Amino acid sequence: MLFAVATIAVLAAMGLALVRAFLGPTVFDRVLAVNAFGTKTVLLIAVLGFLSGRPEFLDIALLYALINFISTIAVLKFVRYADLGKPTRERDGEAMR
Amino acid sequence: MELLRDILAWALILAGSFFTVVSAFGLVRLPDVYTRIHSAGLVDTVGAGFLLIGLMLYGGFTIVSIKLFLILAFIFFTSPTASNAFANAVYSAGIKPLLAKDNKAKDGDKKEGGPSST
């Protein structure tokens, strides 16, 4: 019962995050909503493990938390520089040459 | 003792669910990218913190709790970093924060234009 309530709450929050991802006027709104969606996915996996009585899926949740952070930073860099391999500062570029 | 622990776990899980939903409402309702970053940061600290600590209490001291603690610690360190990166990226893209003055002017327009859907 308790875990069902928590699951429904997290699912509702994920739906609202998707609404912002579709509405978002700027690209940053969309990336932010997807980042929040990923965090809530981690919570959903953790709660679902307890709901089904088999909390062995937590490794997946841990992995998802790691991927979520890296992908958010990568997408932000891609939005700004349109290239993931480009140095972020002029100074770094000179040092690499 | 067992009962006390269960009650505490229930309270923490319910509080975590509540704050998660509130943060999602903020993500939809708030007017500005910067305020939405604030709202998305809420779920990572308060929502995930309460939920995962409640699950840790419920699970007892096992490998499950250790994994939950690792998830919590990781979210706790990466979420402020991501929020900072967001604010930095939005600001360097030239989007200015919505100030109180602009907000009031926007409300005034809304009143003149009659009831409008936001």
Backbone of each chain as ProteinMPNN parsed JSONL, in Angstrom:
{"seq_chain_A": "MLFAVATIAVLAAMGLALVRAFLGPTVFDRVLAVNAFGTKTVLLIAVLGFLSGRPEFLDIALLYALINFISTIAVLKFVRYADLGKPTRERDGEAMR", "coords_chain_A": {"N_chain_A": [[0.833, -1.206, 0.0], [1.799, 1.28, 0.941], [4.064, 1.479, -0.715], [2.796, 1.427, -3.135], [1.471, 3.893, -3.129], [3.714, 5.599, -3.148], [4.82, 4.85, -5.612], [2.809, 5.677, -7.398], [2.89, 8.43, -6.929], [5.477, 9.076, -7.832], [5.216, 8.329, -10.51], [3.251, 10.149, -11.376], [4.688, 12.514, -11.068], [6.641, 12.065, -12.99], [5.09, 12.165, -15.3], [4.303, 14.876, -15.267], [6.8, 16.059, -15.591], [7.312, 15.237, -18.184], [5.357, 16.711, -19.506], [6.428, 19.295, -19.269], [8.71, 18.86, -20.775], [7.656, 18.59, -23.327], [6.33, 21.047, -23.677], [8.26, 23.021, -23.217], [9.702, 26.187, -23.824], [12.375, 26.928, -24.491], [15.416, 25.174, -25.43], [16.758, 24.483, -23.179], [14.85, 24.164, -21.204], [13.718, 21.775, -22.012], [15.884, 19.972, -21.784], [16.341, 20.176, -19.068], [13.921, 19.157, -18.081], [14.112, 16.531, -18.974], [16.311, 15.701, -17.525], [15.28, 15.848, -14.905], [13.323, 13.928, -15.221], [14.902, 11.654, -15.528], [16.095, 11.468, -12.961], [13.802, 10.923, -11.499], [13.179, 8.482, -12.604], [15.167, 6.872, -11.492], [14.329, 6.91, -8.802], [11.873, 5.653, -9.183], [12.611, 3.057, -10.002], [13.886, 2.192, -7.677], [11.745, 2.24, -5.818], [9.925, 0.496, -7.042], [11.255, -1.918, -6.871], [10.995, -2.486, -4.134], [8.229, -2.571, -4.036], [7.555, -4.84, -5.517], [8.733, -6.645, -3.916], [11.239, -7.585, -4.474], [14.065, -6.32, -4.16], [16.297, -6.191, -6.067], [16.906, -4.708, -8.192], [18.391, -2.496, -7.812], [20.964, -2.051, -8.655], [20.633, -1.384, -11.315], [19.347, 1.044, -10.99], [21.373, 2.539, -9.821], [23.258, 2.588, -11.904], [21.723, 3.98, -13.75], [21.527, 6.466, -12.548], [24.165, 7.34, -12.749], [24.518, 7.428, -15.6], [22.606, 9.312, -16.253], [23.527, 11.772, -15.204], [25.969, 12.131, -16.616], [25.02, 12.205, -19.264], [23.414, 14.471, -19.212], [25.275, 16.562, -18.821], [26.761, 16.183, -21.166], [24.843, 16.705, -23.169], [24.288, 19.392, -22.626], [26.768, 20.528, -23.236], [26.873, 19.906, -25.916], [24.739, 21.385, -26.922], [25.709, 23.943, -26.573], [28.227, 24.104, -27.933], [27.938, 22.658, -30.229], [29.49, 20.474, -30.796], [31.059, 17.691, -29.536], [33.721, 17.088, -29.171], [35.161, 19.376, -29.17], [37.426, 21.759, -27.657], [36.615, 23.485, -24.591], [37.596, 25.937, -23.9], [39.658, 28.597, -25.222], [42.255, 28.583, -24.315], [42.734, 25.928, -23.568], [42.698, 24.754, -26.056], [44.983, 25.804, -27.244], [46.902, 24.677, -25.626], [46.663, 22.053, -26.339], [47.651, 21.902, -28.883]], "CA_chain_A": [[0.0, 0.0, 0.0], [2.692, 2.443, 1.035], [4.903, 1.574, -1.905], [1.909, 1.767, -4.256], [1.298, 5.354, -3.084], [4.963, 6.228, -3.582], [4.969, 4.604, -7.049], [1.881, 6.548, -8.122], [3.386, 9.807, -6.827], [6.635, 9.249, -8.719], [4.735, 8.271, -11.895], [2.596, 11.424, -11.676], [5.741, 13.516, -11.237], [7.276, 11.83, -14.286], [4.19, 12.691, -16.323], [4.386, 16.34, -15.283], [8.087, 16.417, -16.189], [7.17, 15.062, -19.64], [4.589, 17.859, -19.999], [7.371, 20.407, -19.447], [9.627, 18.537, -21.867], [6.987, 18.871, -24.598], [5.957, 22.46, -23.775], [9.404, 23.906, -22.996], [9.975, 27.147, -24.903], [13.775, 26.856, -24.914], [15.972, 23.818, -25.407], [17.216, 24.193, -21.811], [13.691, 23.635, -20.486], [13.55, 20.362, -22.382], [16.971, 19.175, -21.19], [16.095, 20.157, -17.621], [12.823, 18.236, -17.805], [14.593, 15.161, -19.177], [17.177, 15.402, -16.378], [14.396, 15.56, -13.769], [12.688, 12.65, -15.537], [15.863, 10.59, -15.231], [16.196, 11.325, -11.505], [12.59, 10.255, -11.019], [13.268, 7.075, -13.003], [15.966, 6.198, -10.456], [13.451, 6.723, -7.649], [10.838, 4.676, -9.538], [13.197, 1.712, -9.978], [14.119, 1.835, -6.274], [10.469, 1.96, -5.14], [9.301, -0.69, -7.665], [11.905, -3.087, -6.304], [10.363, -2.774, -2.844], [6.812, -2.885, -4.265], [7.442, -6.23, -5.957], [9.371, -7.51, -2.928], [12.541, -8.092, -4.939], [14.899, -5.118, -4.393], [17.597, -6.497, -6.691], [17.091, -3.853, -9.361], [19.025, -1.243, -7.404], [22.161, -1.85, -9.482], [20.196, -0.664, -12.513], [19.084, 2.424, -10.576], [22.681, 3.189, -9.626], [23.804, 2.827, -13.24], [20.919, 5.008, -14.397], [21.908, 7.762, -11.967], [25.45, 7.724, -13.353], [24.342, 7.778, -17.01], [21.782, 10.517, -16.319], [24.374, 12.948, -14.98], [26.925, 12.293, -17.723], [24.33, 12.584, -20.493], [22.967, 15.866, -19.098], [26.416, 17.441, -19.085], [27.135, 16.039, -22.572], [23.862, 17.403, -24.002], [24.49, 20.836, -22.446], [27.947, 20.924, -23.997], [26.555, 19.802, -27.337], [23.876, 22.515, -27.275], [26.461, 25.19, -26.615], [29.339, 24.142, -28.876], [27.564, 21.864, -31.404], [30.558, 19.52, -31.056], [31.454, 17.172, -28.223], [35.159, 16.954, -29.057], [35.795, 20.691, -29.19], [37.819, 22.27, -26.334], [35.645, 24.47, -24.131], [38.231, 27.255, -23.787], [40.734, 28.821, -26.184], [43.496, 28.236, -23.644], [42.914, 24.484, -23.653], [42.992, 24.422, -27.435], [46.383, 26.098, -27.508], [47.735, 23.72, -24.906], [46.61, 20.755, -26.997], [48.364, 21.944, -30.156]], "C_chain_A": [[0.865, 1.253, 0.0], [3.512, 2.607, -0.234], [4.062, 1.865, -3.138], [1.701, 3.272, -4.307], [2.545, 6.054, -3.604], [5.16, 6.049, -5.084], [4.077, 5.529, -7.856], [2.372, 7.995, -8.093], [4.544, 10.031, -7.788], [6.194, 9.206, -10.178], [4.053, 9.573, -12.296], [3.637, 12.511, -11.907], [6.442, 13.333, -12.572], [6.403, 12.353, -15.422], [4.261, 14.2, -16.425], [5.712, 16.803, -15.88], [8.026, 16.268, -17.706], [6.384, 16.21, -20.251], [5.523, 19.043, -20.236], [8.326, 20.123, -20.601], [8.976, 18.8, -23.221], [6.701, 20.345, -24.77], [7.168, 23.367, -23.953], [9.715, 24.872, -24.09], [11.417, 27.059, -25.395], [14.255, 25.415, -24.831], [16.409, 23.461, -23.991], [16.08, 23.661, -20.955], [13.532, 22.145, -20.748], [14.625, 19.501, -21.727], [16.774, 19.062, -19.682], [14.996, 19.168, -17.27], [13.275, 16.793, -17.97], [15.509, 14.741, -18.028], [16.338, 15.057, -15.154], [13.697, 14.223, -13.962], [13.625, 11.486, -15.2], [16.025, 10.361, -13.745], [14.985, 10.589, -10.949], [12.559, 8.804, -11.462], [14.069, 6.272, -11.988], [15.099, 5.906, -9.236], [12.409, 5.645, -7.938], [11.387, 3.259, -9.481], [13.402, 1.262, -8.534], [12.817, 1.452, -5.582], [9.822, 0.693, -5.697], [9.935, -1.967, -7.151], [11.283, -3.482, -4.981], [8.904, -3.172, -3.024], [6.639, -4.341, -4.661], [8.141, -7.177, -4.993], [10.701, -8.089, -3.362], [13.461, -6.914, -5.199], [16.275, -5.452, -4.945], [17.872, -5.589, -7.884], [17.878, -2.596, -9.041], [20.321, -0.987, -8.161], [21.815, -1.051, -10.733], [19.955, 0.794, -12.167], [20.391, 3.192, -10.408], [23.307, 3.547, -10.968], [23.062, 3.959, -13.932], [21.258, 6.386, -13.864], [23.215, 8.25, -12.57], [25.259, 8.216, -14.781], [23.591, 9.1, -17.145], [22.633, 11.778, -16.181], [25.295, 13.19, -16.172], [26.209, 12.79, -18.971], [23.829, 14.018, -20.42], [24.101, 16.83, -19.415], [26.798, 17.389, -20.56], [26.166, 16.8, -23.467], [24.022, 18.909, -23.858], [25.693, 21.311, -23.249], [27.648, 20.902, -25.491], [25.682, 20.959, -27.792], [24.706, 23.77, -27.442], [27.485, 25.215, -27.746], [29.053, 23.391, -30.167], [28.639, 20.861, -31.774], [31.05, 19.01, -29.713], [32.962, 17.128, -28.057], [35.898, 18.271, -28.962], [36.255, 21.103, -27.794], [36.881, 23.385, -25.91], [36.256, 25.845, -23.978], [39.331, 27.359, -24.841], [42.059, 28.332, -25.625], [43.783, 26.739, -23.79], [43.314, 24.084, -25.068], [44.443, 24.689, -27.78], [47.294, 25.09, -26.839], [47.772, 22.382, -25.635], [47.426, 20.742, -28.288], [49.859, 21.725, -30.01]], "O_chain_A": [[0.691, 2.155, -0.819], [3.647, 3.709, -0.767], [4.548, 2.479, -4.087], [1.743, 3.873, -5.381], [2.455, 6.986, -4.403], [5.611, 6.971, -5.764], [4.501, 6.098, -8.862], [2.287, 8.705, -9.095], [4.596, 11.049, -8.478], [6.722, 9.95, -11.004], [4.242, 10.057, -13.412], [3.502, 13.329, -12.817], [6.803, 14.312, -13.224], [6.91, 12.916, -16.392], [4.278, 14.754, -17.524], [5.76, 17.81, -16.588], [8.613, 17.068, -18.435], [6.678, 16.647, -21.363], [5.436, 19.716, -21.263], [8.712, 21.039, -21.326], [9.66, 19.191, -24.167], [6.809, 20.865, -25.88], [7.136, 24.335, -24.713], [9.979, 24.443, -25.213], [11.656, 27.11, -26.601], [13.598, 24.554, -24.245], [16.434, 22.285, -23.627], [16.293, 22.817, -20.085], [13.253, 21.361, -19.842], [14.331, 18.437, -21.183], [17.004, 18.009, -19.089], [15.106, 18.428, -16.292], [12.872, 15.924, -17.197], [15.497, 13.586, -17.603], [16.636, 14.096, -14.445], [13.497, 13.473, -13.007], [13.196, 10.467, -14.658], [16.088, 9.218, -13.293], [15.106, 9.749, -10.057], [11.975, 7.967, -10.774], [13.712, 5.142, -11.656], [15.124, 4.799, -8.697], [12.092, 4.828, -7.074], [10.721, 2.354, -8.976], [13.134, 0.11, -8.192], [12.768, 0.466, -4.847], [9.242, -0.094, -4.948], [9.259, -2.985, -7.004], [11.064, -4.665, -4.722], [8.386, -4.0, -2.275], [5.707, -5.008, -4.212], [8.147, -8.387, -5.218], [11.238, -8.98, -2.705], [13.635, -6.529, -6.355], [17.294, -5.056, -4.379], [18.926, -5.679, -8.514], [18.023, -1.721, -9.895], [20.74, 0.162, -8.299], [22.566, -0.175, -11.163], [20.306, 1.686, -12.939], [20.496, 4.352, -10.806], [23.817, 4.652, -11.156], [23.665, 4.791, -14.609], [21.278, 7.361, -14.614], [23.361, 9.435, -12.869], [25.76, 9.278, -15.15], [23.888, 9.908, -18.025], [22.477, 12.731, -16.945], [25.393, 14.309, -16.676], [26.705, 13.68, -19.663], [23.812, 14.719, -21.432], [23.928, 17.786, -20.171], [27.123, 18.419, -21.151], [26.587, 17.466, -24.413], [23.908, 19.638, -24.844], [25.648, 22.372, -23.872], [28.107, 21.764, -26.239], [25.845, 21.465, -28.902], [24.451, 24.575, -28.338], [27.61, 26.221, -28.445], [29.839, 23.473, -31.11], [28.713, 20.431, -32.926], [31.418, 19.8, -28.844], [33.454, 17.13, -26.928], [37.102, 18.303, -28.708], [35.549, 20.829, -26.823], [36.399, 24.147, -26.748], [35.527, 26.836, -23.928], [39.869, 26.349, -25.295], [42.877, 27.75, -26.337], [44.905, 26.331, -24.091], [44.149, 23.201, -25.267], [45.07, 23.92, -28.509], [48.32, 24.694, -27.393], [48.766, 21.659, -25.571], [47.847, 19.677, -28.739], [50.584, 21.735, -31.004]]}, "seq_chain_B": "MELLRDILAWALILAGSFFTVVSAFGLVRLPDVYTRIHSAGLVDTVGAGFLLIGLMLYGGFTIVSIKLFLILAFIFFTSPTASNAFANAVYSAGIKPLLAKDNKAKDGDKKEGGPSST", "coords_chain_B": {"N_chain_B": [[10.221, -0.8, 19.165], [10.702, -1.834, 16.613], [8.24, -1.08, 15.536], [8.405, 1.692, 15.774], [10.482, 2.237, 13.998], [9.271, 1.447, 11.587], [7.15, 3.278, 11.432], [8.555, 5.668, 11.2], [9.841, 5.178, 8.759], [7.618, 5.038, 7.026], [6.638, 7.668, 7.278], [8.788, 9.104, 6.198], [8.904, 8.111, 3.564], [6.401, 8.89, 2.587], [6.665, 11.692, 2.817], [8.758, 12.09, 1.008], [7.487, 11.309, -1.411], [5.53, 13.292, -1.535], [7.097, 15.666, -1.802], [8.323, 15.131, -4.21], [6.172, 15.213, -6.025], [5.378, 17.88, -5.665], [7.617, 19.221, -6.612], [7.513, 18.48, -9.295], [5.16, 19.736, -10.075], [6.015, 22.364, -9.767], [7.887, 22.43, -11.802], [6.234, 22.493, -14.017], [4.609, 24.755, -13.568], [6.09, 27.08, -12.908], [7.431, 30.291, -14.004], [9.842, 30.663, -15.455], [13.098, 29.844, -16.796], [15.154, 29.768, -14.91], [13.857, 29.638, -12.42], [12.672, 27.208, -12.796], [14.882, 25.554, -12.794], [15.549, 25.716, -10.114], [13.296, 24.428, -9.066], [13.56, 21.861, -10.119], [15.824, 21.119, -8.804], [14.858, 20.676, -6.301], [13.646, 18.12, -6.159], [15.825, 16.48, -6.249], [17.253, 16.809, -3.893], [15.456, 16.993, -1.565], [13.18, 15.355, -2.235], [14.303, 12.878, -3.331], [16.076, 12.4, -1.258], [14.469, 12.047, 1.124], [12.827, 9.898, 0.263], [14.696, 7.829, -0.345], [16.072, 7.539, 2.083], [13.947, 6.734, 3.67], [13.369, 4.249, 2.428], [15.764, 2.975, 3.023], [15.604, 2.754, 5.811], [13.402, 1.071, 5.931], [14.361, -1.219, 4.683], [16.284, -2.171, 6.411], [19.549, -3.064, 7.802], [21.186, -4.062, 5.311], [22.621, -5.364, 2.228], [21.051, -4.092, 0.403], [20.428, -1.633, 1.589], [22.917, -0.481, 1.537], [23.36, -0.155, -1.188], [21.271, 1.624, -1.736], [22.174, 3.772, -0.248], [24.467, 4.433, -1.694], [23.313, 5.281, -4.124], [21.926, 7.508, -3.173], [24.051, 9.115, -2.223], [25.376, 9.605, -4.609], [23.451, 11.012, -6.127], [23.238, 13.18, -4.468], [25.686, 14.466, -4.767], [25.936, 14.953, -7.542], [23.67, 16.36, -8.365], [23.633, 19.188, -7.513], [25.828, 19.966, -9.063], [24.895, 19.552, -11.678], [22.766, 21.382, -11.674], [24.164, 23.783, -11.415], [25.624, 23.728, -13.816], [23.515, 23.903, -15.606], [22.435, 26.488, -14.999], [24.626, 28.047, -15.668], [24.904, 27.447, -18.414], [22.445, 28.384, -19.424], [22.616, 31.09, -18.792], [24.877, 31.896, -20.237], [23.896, 31.529, -22.731], [22.49, 33.782, -23.138], [19.989, 34.252, -22.052], [18.006, 36.149, -19.987], [17.323, 36.42, -16.445], [13.935, 36.346, -15.238], [12.706, 39.167, -13.83], [11.205, 40.747, -10.884], [9.94, 43.1, -11.661], [9.427, 42.756, -14.441], [7.718, 40.644, -14.228], [5.517, 41.734, -12.941], [4.673, 43.531, -14.876], [3.936, 41.732, -16.831], [1.785, 40.467, -15.578], [0.042, 42.647, -15.47], [-0.494, 43.025, -18.19], [-1.855, 40.719, -18.617], [-4.145, 41.109, -17.124], [-5.322, 43.214, -18.504], [-5.801, 42.003, -20.922], [-7.824, 40.323, -20.337], [-9.157, 37.22, -18.976], [-6.739, 34.865, -19.434], [-5.407, 31.832, -20.665], [-2.738, 30.145, -19.128]], "CA_chain_B": [[11.391, -0.361, 18.394], [10.368, -2.199, 15.23], [7.1, -0.254, 15.143], [8.905, 3.06, 15.639], [11.25, 2.306, 12.756], [8.338, 1.389, 10.466], [6.415, 4.544, 11.35], [9.495, 6.665, 10.673], [10.041, 4.884, 7.332], [6.397, 5.456, 6.32], [6.578, 9.135, 7.23], [9.812, 9.606, 5.281], [8.541, 7.772, 2.179], [5.286, 9.758, 2.181], [7.196, 13.042, 2.629], [9.501, 12.084, -0.247], [6.528, 11.317, -2.518], [4.907, 14.617, -1.572], [7.993, 16.678, -2.344], [8.545, 14.823, -5.625], [5.035, 15.734, -6.796], [5.425, 19.345, -5.603], [8.683, 19.677, -7.503], [7.063, 18.328, -10.684], [4.215, 20.826, -10.33], [6.812, 23.57, -9.961], [8.511, 22.349, -13.126], [5.249, 22.87, -15.028], [3.91, 26.01, -13.309], [6.925, 28.265, -12.703], [7.408, 31.058, -15.253], [11.138, 31.067, -15.975], [14.03, 28.711, -16.8], [15.948, 29.745, -13.664], [13.005, 29.13, -11.339], [12.458, 25.777, -13.039], [16.09, 24.857, -12.317], [15.37, 25.616, -8.653], [12.272, 23.426, -8.762], [14.084, 20.532, -10.426], [16.794, 20.783, -7.769], [14.141, 20.267, -5.079], [13.403, 16.679, -6.117], [17.073, 15.747, -6.082], [17.708, 16.832, -2.506], [14.421, 16.666, -0.576], [12.379, 14.209, -2.647], [15.092, 11.649, -3.364], [16.656, 12.181, 0.069], [13.482, 11.451, 2.034], [12.389, 8.588, -0.244], [15.735, 6.793, -0.241], [16.338, 7.275, 3.5], [12.824, 5.918, 4.132], [13.564, 2.877, 1.945], [16.889, 2.406, 3.777], [15.074, 2.366, 7.124], [12.504, -0.062, 5.74], [15.109, -2.413, 4.285], [17.193, -2.66, 7.446], [20.971, -2.949, 7.47], [21.585, -5.142, 4.405], [23.287, -4.87, 1.015], [20.092, -3.198, -0.243], [20.592, -0.3, 2.161], [24.192, 0.096, 1.093], [23.154, 0.321, -2.563], [20.448, 2.831, -1.661], [23.027, 4.865, 0.232], [25.335, 4.847, -2.808], [22.488, 6.081, -5.042], [21.656, 8.794, -2.517], [25.274, 9.92, -2.198], [25.686, 10.045, -5.965], [22.496, 12.076, -6.485], [23.532, 14.337, -3.627], [26.84, 15.215, -5.274], [25.834, 15.36, -8.946], [22.545, 17.243, -8.637], [24.039, 20.598, -7.531], [26.712, 20.196, -10.207], [24.057, 19.681, -12.872], [22.023, 22.647, -11.589], [25.111, 24.854, -11.709], [25.916, 23.688, -15.245], [22.325, 24.421, -16.277], [22.341, 27.939, -14.849], [25.73, 28.616, -16.44], [24.613, 27.317, -19.848], [21.33, 29.269, -19.775], [23.06, 32.486, -18.725], [25.798, 32.204, -21.338], [23.121, 31.555, -23.977], [21.915, 35.112, -23.28], [18.638, 34.354, -21.503], [18.073, 36.908, -18.738], [16.313, 35.994, -15.473], [12.692, 37.114, -15.177], [12.738, 39.903, -12.565], [9.881, 41.045, -10.315], [9.346, 44.174, -12.45], [8.883, 42.173, -15.666], [6.622, 39.763, -13.852], [4.357, 42.584, -12.661], [4.198, 44.053, -16.157], [3.277, 40.633, -17.517], [0.482, 40.291, -14.932], [-0.795, 43.756, -15.897], [-0.958, 42.719, -19.541], [-2.816, 39.625, -18.561], [-5.407, 41.653, -16.635], [-5.953, 43.99, -19.567], [-6.246, 41.111, -21.981], [-8.879, 39.44, -19.851], [-8.673, 35.933, -18.477], [-6.034, 34.117, -20.466], [-4.873, 30.558, -20.175], [-1.278, 30.138, -19.088]], "C_chain_B": [[11.155, -0.624, 16.905], [9.266, -1.299, 14.68], [7.545, 1.174, 14.883], [9.642, 3.23, 14.312], [10.326, 2.302, 11.536], [7.586, 2.696, 10.297], [7.294, 5.629, 10.757], [9.707, 6.451, 9.171], [8.825, 5.321, 6.516], [6.364, 6.963, 6.161], [7.576, 9.67, 6.221], [9.435, 9.317, 3.831], [7.392, 8.656, 1.701], [5.763, 11.181, 1.948], [7.973, 13.124, 1.319], [8.579, 12.104, -1.453], [5.905, 12.692, -2.68], [5.829, 15.638, -2.23], [8.311, 16.409, -3.807], [7.424, 15.396, -6.485], [5.055, 17.257, -6.811], [6.473, 19.885, -6.57], [8.256, 19.555, -8.963], [6.044, 19.396, -11.041], [4.964, 22.132, -10.567], [7.437, 23.598, -11.334], [7.528, 22.771, -14.209], [4.789, 24.311, -14.831], [4.807, 27.243, -13.261], [7.22, 28.956, -14.033], [8.724, 31.119, -16.018], [12.081, 29.864, -15.946], [14.757, 28.608, -15.465], [15.124, 29.212, -12.502], [12.726, 27.644, -11.535], [13.677, 24.967, -12.634], [16.004, 24.67, -10.802], [14.397, 24.5, -8.3], [12.767, 22.019, -9.048], [15.141, 20.118, -9.401], [16.133, 20.284, -6.498], [13.995, 18.752, -5.009], [14.697, 15.924, -5.804], [17.541, 15.748, -4.638], [16.621, 16.333, -1.565], [13.659, 15.403, -0.962], [13.156, 12.909, -2.597], [15.683, 11.348, -1.989], [15.686, 11.49, 1.001], [13.095, 10.046, 1.575], [13.445, 7.516, 0.003], [16.089, 6.504, 1.215], [15.209, 6.442, 4.1], [12.959, 4.47, 3.699], [14.698, 2.191, 2.693], [16.431, 1.935, 5.147], [14.207, 1.122, 6.998], [13.289, -1.34, 5.457], [16.002, -2.97, 5.368], [18.634, -2.59, 6.971], [21.406, -4.155, 6.647], [22.313, -4.529, 3.218], [22.386, -3.9, 0.263], [20.269, -1.778, 0.265], [21.875, 0.35, 1.691], [24.065, 0.615, -0.331], [22.32, 1.594, -2.575], [21.28, 4.017, -1.203], [23.945, 5.361, -0.878], [24.56, 5.712, -3.797], [22.27, 7.469, -4.465], [22.883, 9.695, -2.545], [25.581, 10.442, -3.593], [24.758, 11.176, -6.397], [22.838, 13.347, -5.728], [24.707, 15.142, -4.163], [26.62, 15.72, -6.695], [24.723, 16.365, -9.189], [22.911, 18.727, -8.562], [24.969, 20.929, -8.683], [25.904, 20.397, -11.481], [23.278, 20.988, -12.853], [22.923, 23.822, -11.941], [25.425, 24.903, -13.203], [24.747, 24.237, -16.052], [22.28, 25.937, -16.219], [23.423, 28.627, -15.677], [25.423, 28.592, -17.936], [23.501, 28.276, -20.263], [21.797, 30.709, -19.792], [23.98, 32.825, -19.893], [25.1, 32.114, -22.688], [22.393, 32.878, -24.147], [20.493, 35.241, -22.784], [18.732, 35.034, -20.14], [17.016, 36.382, -17.765], [15.108, 36.921, -15.485], [12.651, 37.824, -13.826], [11.323, 40.254, -12.128], [9.164, 42.109, -11.138], [8.677, 43.619, -13.704], [7.645, 41.342, -15.359], [5.347, 40.559, -13.627], [3.771, 43.119, -13.969], [3.424, 42.976, -16.912], [1.88, 40.394, -16.933], [-0.477, 41.387, -15.371], [-1.361, 43.52, -17.295], [-2.067, 41.678, -19.513], [-4.182, 40.142, -18.126], [-6.12, 42.438, -17.744], [-6.528, 43.087, -20.651], [-7.357, 40.173, -21.559], [-8.304, 38.116, -19.38], [-8.018, 35.14, -19.595], [-5.496, 32.831, -19.857], [-3.359, 30.62, -20.201], [-0.801, 28.712, -19.189]], "O_chain_B": [[11.376, 0.242, 16.059], [9.328, -0.822, 13.547], [7.128, 1.798, 13.908], [9.46, 4.218, 13.602], [10.548, 3.04, 10.576], [7.399, 3.177, 9.179], [6.85, 6.414, 9.919], [9.747, 7.411, 8.402], [8.973, 5.904, 5.442], [6.103, 7.483, 5.076], [7.26, 10.588, 5.464], [9.618, 10.169, 2.961], [7.392, 9.121, 0.561], [5.328, 11.827, 0.995], [7.863, 14.114, 0.596], [8.837, 12.824, -2.418], [5.765, 13.202, -3.792], [5.404, 16.387, -3.11], [8.546, 17.345, -4.571], [7.675, 15.988, -7.535], [4.782, 17.869, -7.843], [6.245, 20.88, -7.258], [8.588, 20.413, -9.781], [6.042, 19.91, -12.159], [4.606, 22.913, -11.448], [7.516, 24.651, -11.967], [7.936, 23.348, -15.217], [4.593, 25.028, -15.812], [4.342, 28.347, -13.544], [7.257, 28.302, -15.075], [8.729, 31.594, -17.154], [11.879, 28.951, -15.146], [14.957, 27.511, -14.944], [15.619, 28.43, -11.691], [12.561, 26.904, -10.564], [13.546, 23.829, -12.183], [16.339, 23.61, -10.275], [14.627, 23.727, -7.37], [12.441, 21.083, -8.317], [15.34, 18.929, -9.15], [16.746, 19.566, -5.708], [14.188, 18.154, -3.951], [14.671, 14.866, -5.176], [18.166, 14.783, -4.195], [16.829, 15.358, -0.843], [13.499, 14.491, -0.15], [12.755, 11.956, -1.929], [15.783, 10.186, -1.593], [16.018, 10.47, 1.606], [13.039, 9.117, 2.38], [13.137, 6.431, 0.496], [16.377, 5.358, 1.561], [15.449, 5.561, 4.925], [12.7, 3.558, 4.485], [14.633, 0.994, 2.974], [16.812, 0.855, 5.599], [14.262, 0.228, 7.843], [12.928, -2.415, 5.935], [16.442, -4.116, 5.275], [18.909, -2.114, 5.87], [21.922, -5.137, 7.182], [22.588, -3.329, 3.197], [22.867, -2.999, -0.426], [20.263, -0.827, -0.517], [21.933, 1.56, 1.473], [24.585, 1.681, -0.66], [22.611, 2.529, -3.32], [21.116, 5.131, -1.702], [24.18, 6.563, -1.0], [25.058, 6.738, -4.259], [22.407, 8.476, -5.16], [22.785, 10.884, -2.848], [25.998, 11.59, -3.75], [25.205, 12.174, -6.961], [22.743, 14.45, -6.266], [24.731, 16.365, -4.032], [27.074, 16.815, -7.027], [24.813, 17.155, -10.129], [22.539, 19.478, -9.464], [24.92, 22.031, -9.228], [26.188, 21.299, -12.269], [23.135, 21.64, -13.887], [22.521, 24.736, -12.661], [25.486, 25.981, -13.793], [24.937, 24.939, -17.045], [22.112, 26.603, -17.241], [23.175, 29.656, -16.308], [25.646, 29.576, -18.641], [23.584, 28.908, -21.316], [21.434, 31.474, -20.686], [23.881, 33.907, -20.473], [25.645, 32.573, -23.692], [21.745, 33.098, -25.17], [19.839, 36.246, -23.064], [19.441, 34.565, -19.25], [15.944, 35.949, -18.186], [15.236, 38.124, -15.712], [12.569, 37.169, -12.787], [10.366, 40.089, -12.884], [7.946, 42.054, -11.307], [7.53, 43.947, -14.008], [6.67, 41.334, -16.111], [4.258, 40.16, -14.039], [2.554, 43.159, -14.154], [2.404, 43.25, -17.545], [0.92, 40.152, -17.665], [-1.655, 41.128, -15.619], [-2.536, 43.775, -17.557], [-3.048, 41.739, -20.253], [-5.221, 39.722, -18.635], [-7.336, 42.348, -17.908], [-7.586, 43.36, -21.219], [-7.785, 39.322, -22.338], [-7.088, 37.925, -19.389], [-8.664, 34.787, -20.582], [-5.175, 32.774, -18.67], [-2.763, 31.089, -21.17], [0.404, 28.462, -19.176]]}, "name": "protein", "num_of_chains": 2, "seq": "MLFAVATIAVLAAMGLALVRAFLGPTVFDRVLAVNAFGTKTVLLIAVLGFLSGRPEFLDIALLYALINFISTIAVLKFVRYADLGKPTRERDGEAMRMELLRDILAWALILAGSFFTVVSAFGLVRLPDVYTRIHSAGLVDTVGAGFLLIGLMLYGGFTIVSIKLFLILAFIFFTSPTASNAFANAVYSAGIKPLLAKDNKAKDGDKKEGGPSST"}
